[in-house]
Amino acid sequence: MNTHFKTYHPYASPFDPCKPIIEKAYSTPPHLYMGFQPPNLPQFTPLEALRAGTLWKAFYDPWFGPLEPGKGGLPQ
């Protein structure tokens, strides 16, 4: 399973007063799928790196929710 979004199915009790959430999703960061940091990775400029929270473009994760439209591209 090599996707950035994972889903799971929490337990829904028949006695809960609210409508149960059948499926929940969460995001996993890209560095979990790299065994090591390859040499010569492309880098952000210093200002873009401060906005993105990482120097390397391969490790950038915008953290959009599964229902939120992704903006993509460089951090703004």
ChimeraX attribute file (.defattr): number of C-alpha atoms within 10 A of each C-alpha:
attribute: neighborCount
match mode: 1-to-1
recipient: residues
	/A:1	5
	/A:2	9
	/A:3	10
	/A:4	14
	/A:5	15
	/A:6	13
	/A:7	11
	/A:8	10
	/A:9	10
	/A:10	11
	/A:11	10
	/A:12	12
	/A:13	10
	/A:14	9
	/A:15	6
	/A:16	8
	/A:17	7
	/A:18	9
	/A:19	9
	/A:20	12
	/A:21	10
	/A:22	10
	/A:23	10
	/A:24	11
	/A:25	12
	/A:26	13
	/A:27	16
	/A:28	14
	/A:29	14
	/A:30	14
	/A:31	13
	/A:32	11
	/A:33	12
	/A:34	10
	/A:35	7
	/A:36	8
	/A:37	11
	/A:38	7
	/A:39	6
	/A:40	7
	/A:41	12
	/A:42	10
	/A:43	14
	/A:44	19
	/A:45	11
	/A:46	11
	/A:47	10
	/A:48	16
	/A:49	17
	/A:50	12
	/A:51	14
	/A:52	19
	/A:53	13
	/A:54	16
	/A:55	19
	/A:56	16
	/A:57	15
	/A:58	15
	/A:59	19
	/A:60	18
	/A:61	18
	/A:62	16
	/A:63	14
	/A:64	14
	/A:65	12
	/A:66	14
	/A:67	7
	/A:68	8
	/A:69	8
	/A:70	11
	/A:71	10
	/A:72	10
	/A:73	7
	/A:74	13
	/A:75	16
	/A:76	8
